[in-house]
Amino acid sequence: MAEAAKNAKEKEPTNVVHQNAQFCETVRKERKNQKVFQDYSINPYNKSFSLAGKPNSQHDSADGEEDATFLRIYHQSIRSPQDKYEFPQTEAQEIGWDHKPLVKPAPADERRLQHGRQWTEVTDYMEAVWTANRHKNEDN
């Protein structure tokens, strides 16, 4: 029993040839599955701020052709979530996702729902008091 525990504790010396073979195999697998990405564009998730170039520089003011990919990504990134997705993506988006009113607004000539300003003796009196107080405060 003691011998088995002693043998388990002892490590085999590192074999440099085996380590090199494992490293070569790892590199070969990585190269096999590697995809070289060379189509660089803007990050649509970061807000970009464009700065004006130097006014007398030919390089900054030269007109060039429009980049269709850039414009497509830019216009996609500034769209509202309702335009981008069919359903809300988070719990917070569920609140207010359907922002269309459930009931049509009442027409302006509907007398039951339109309550204009009413003038009575009390409102005439209070208007006179507030006007007098306002003129009194302006004189001070």
Secondary structure, 3 states (H helix, E strand, C coil): CHHHHHHHHCCCCCCHHHHHHHHHHHHHHHHHHCCCCCCCCCCCCCCCCCCCCCCCCHHHHCCCCCCHHHHHHHHHHCCCHHHHCCCCCCHHHHCCCCCCCCCCCCCCCCCCCCCCCCCCHHHHHHHHHHHHHHHHHHHC
